[in-house]
């Protein structure tokens, strides 16, 4: 499966916003694949190694369950996509 970052024009001045599709892919996978969710819970850094284009900041937000930060990048998450984040927060692993 190919994962990447989608680039979209957001205004006539030519500025671009990076839509973090790989970040969304991690959340989707965690919601639909119980074994990935378990690996992510046990060792987030190891589970995220295959997502090589995630930034350090994105990895940290995923590892800590930083819903506010992730929603600032992706917009309001639905119940499915926020599943991992709520699981992480309930673990109280910091």
Legacy VTK file of the C-alpha trace (Angstrom):
# vtk DataFile Version 3.0
C-alpha trace
ASCII
DATASET POLYDATA
POINTS 94 float
0.000 0.000 0.000
1.357 3.403 -0.924
1.070 6.140 1.644
1.975 9.758 1.171
1.115 13.346 1.705
-1.474 14.985 -0.475
-0.871 18.622 -1.365
-3.775 20.969 -2.072
-3.894 24.626 -3.089
-5.798 26.636 -0.518
-5.759 30.144 -1.927
-5.053 32.059 -5.127
-1.674 33.201 -3.771
-0.319 29.712 -4.322
0.163 28.737 -0.671
-0.285 25.056 -0.056
-1.520 23.143 2.914
-0.257 19.651 3.543
-3.100 17.302 4.242
-1.666 14.706 6.550
-3.042 11.643 4.849
-0.508 9.336 6.460
-1.605 10.535 9.886
-5.206 9.806 8.927
-4.116 6.375 7.621
-2.605 5.479 11.008
-5.815 6.427 12.804
-7.928 4.492 10.307
-5.713 1.415 10.603
-5.827 1.540 14.410
-9.617 1.666 14.237
-9.936 -1.290 11.876
-7.016 -3.611 12.698
-7.002 -4.888 16.294
-3.458 -6.281 16.022
-2.106 -2.910 14.862
-4.001 -1.199 17.688
-2.374 -3.621 20.159
1.113 -2.938 18.724
0.465 0.778 18.826
-0.606 0.523 22.472
2.388 -1.601 23.467
5.066 0.378 21.627
3.912 3.356 19.521
7.361 4.232 18.199
7.939 0.702 16.924
4.447 0.416 15.413
4.885 3.734 13.587
8.256 2.872 11.995
6.648 1.873 8.696
5.077 5.333 8.434
8.361 6.933 7.489
6.946 10.269 6.306
5.352 11.128 9.651
7.101 14.036 11.288
8.552 13.809 14.782
5.732 16.059 15.943
3.072 13.802 14.364
4.630 10.679 15.903
4.688 12.339 19.315
1.047 13.390 19.022
0.021 9.855 18.049
2.125 8.260 20.780
0.699 10.500 23.489
-2.899 10.574 22.240
-2.837 14.351 21.726
-6.325 14.751 20.299
-6.220 18.555 20.264
-3.029 18.637 18.226
-4.182 16.002 15.754
-7.558 17.701 15.307
-5.755 20.987 14.684
-4.152 19.286 11.663
-7.023 17.119 10.446
-10.152 18.806 11.719
-12.704 17.240 14.042
-12.257 13.468 14.121
-15.201 11.139 13.956
-15.661 8.351 16.500
-13.854 5.791 14.352
-10.735 7.875 13.745
-10.483 8.991 17.374
-10.615 5.395 18.688
-6.846 5.028 19.107
-6.499 8.395 20.797
-9.122 7.585 23.415
-7.539 4.158 23.980
-4.164 5.825 24.503
-5.521 8.379 26.929
-7.249 5.669 28.972
-3.909 3.820 29.337
-2.388 6.745 31.228
1.050 5.927 29.781
3.065 9.097 29.517
LINES 1 95
94 0 1 2 3 4 5 6 7 8 9 10 11 12 13 14 15 16 17 18 19 20 21 22 23 24 25 26 27 28 29 30 31 32 33 34 35 36 37 38 39 40 41 42 43 44 45 46 47 48 49 50 51 52 53 54 55 56 57 58 59 60 61 62 63 64 65 66 67 68 69 70 71 72 73 74 75 76 77 78 79 80 81 82 83 84 85 86 87 88 89 90 91 92 93
